[in-house]
Amino acid sequence: MTKQLEVIYEDGVLRPLQPLPFADKQRLIVTVTSEASPGLAYNPRKREMEWLRVNAAQHAGRYVAVEGDQLVGEGDSVKSVMEQARARGVPLPLVVHIPKEPELPFAGW
């Protein structure tokens, strides 16, 4: 699952501004961008999400790097897909691990 969310940084801790659908102590990969960074605008990654919706099943069990509607890296680790993406001139692709089994629905508490 990939989720883009807004957080606030307080007392050395990033605190989400909305509830998160993750298990306690679940390991996650986090990319942080500052709204104050010049040239970095909010990107909802709609094209990437559509690509994942259509193509994810073909890449089950692998990491993928997606930019727009293009696959720019695929492999067994985040490092390898980032290297592939950067070699193609894409410095910050959306990187996702596609699970082998579909995720169970989350109903929340």
ZIGIFEN-V534135 format. One record per residue. N is the residue number from 1. RES is the residue in three letters. OMEGA is omega as a letter, one per 40 degrees, with the letter a starting at -180 (none if undefined). NEAR is the number of other C-alpha atoms within 10 Angstrom. D_FIRST is the distance of its C-alpha to the first C-alpha in Angstrom with 2 decimals. Layout:
((N:RES:OMEGA:NEAR:D_FIRST) (N:RES:OMEGA:NEAR:D_FIRST))
This chain:
((1:MET:i:9:0.00) (2:THR:a:12:3.77) (3:LYS:i:9:6.53) (4:GLN:a:11:10.14) (5:LEU:i:11:12.68) (6:GLU:i:10:16.36) (7:VAL:i:13:17.94) (8:ILE:i:10:21.57) (9:TYR:a:9:23.21) (10:GLU:i:8:25.91) (11:ASP:i:7:28.11) (12:GLY:a:6:26.01) (13:VAL:i:9:22.72) (14:LEU:a:12:19.72) (15:ARG:i:12:19.37) (16:PRO:i:12:16.69) (17:LEU:i:10:18.53) (18:GLN:i:9:16.39) (19:PRO:a:8:15.03) (20:LEU:a:10:11.62) (21:PRO:a:12:9.62) (22:PHE:i:12:9.58) (23:ALA:i:7:12.38) (24:ASP:i:6:15.51) (25:LYS:i:6:15.84) (26:GLN:i:6:12.32) (27:ARG:a:8:12.25) (28:LEU:i:8:10.01) (29:ILE:a:9:10.85) (30:VAL:i:8:12.27) (31:THR:a:9:14.11) (32:VAL:i:8:16.90) (33:THR:a:10:19.16) (34:SER:i:9:22.21) (35:GLU:a:10:23.27) (36:ALA:a:8:26.71) (37:SER:a:8:26.01) (38:PRO:i:7:28.14) (39:GLY:i:7:26.57) (40:LEU:i:10:22.97) (41:ALA:i:11:22.10) (42:TYR:i:10:18.96) (43:ASN:a:7:16.82) (44:PRO:i:11:14.36) (45:ARG:a:17:13.24) (46:LYS:a:11:14.08) (47:ARG:i:14:15.47) (48:GLU:i:20:12.57) (49:MET:i:18:10.24) (50:GLU:i:13:13.20) (51:TRP:i:17:13.60) (52:LEU:a:19:10.19) (53:ARG:a:10:11.09) (54:VAL:a:10:14.46) (55:ASN:a:12:14.13) (56:ALA:a:19:11.04) (57:ALA:a:14:13.21) (58:GLN:a:10:15.84) (59:HIS:a:16:13.94) (60:ALA:i:15:12.65) (61:GLY:a:15:12.90) (62:ARG:i:18:13.09) (63:TYR:i:22:11.83) (64:VAL:i:27:12.32) (65:ALA:a:25:13.61) (66:VAL:i:25:13.93) (67:GLU:a:20:16.50) (68:GLY:i:15:17.33) (69:ASP:a:14:17.57) (70:GLN:i:12:18.43) (71:LEU:a:18:17.00) (72:VAL:i:23:18.60) (73:GLY:i:23:17.62) (74:GLU:i:22:16.48) (75:GLY:a:17:17.17) (76:ASP:a:12:16.80) (77:SER:i:12:16.13) (78:VAL:a:19:14.82) (79:LYS:a:11:18.55) (80:SER:a:15:19.54) (81:VAL:i:24:17.12) (82:MET:i:24:18.08) (83:GLU:i:17:21.69) (84:GLN:a:18:21.46) (85:ALA:i:24:20.02) (86:ARG:i:14:22.71) (87:ALA:i:12:25.32) (88:ARG:i:11:24.54) (89:GLY:i:11:25.01) (90:VAL:a:17:21.44) (91:PRO:a:13:21.14) (92:LEU:i:13:17.75) (93:PRO:i:22:15.33) (94:LEU:i:20:11.60) (95:VAL:a:22:10.55) (96:VAL:i:19:7.46) (97:HIS:i:21:7.90) (98:ILE:a:20:7.97) (99:PRO:i:15:8.82) (100:LYS:i:12:12.40) (101:GLU:i:9:12.15) (102:PRO:i:9:10.14) (103:GLU:i:9:8.25) (104:LEU:i:6:11.02) (105:PRO:i:6:11.37) (106:PHE:a:8:11.38) (107:ALA:i:6:14.79) (108:GLY:i:8:15.26) (109:TRP:none:4:18.60))
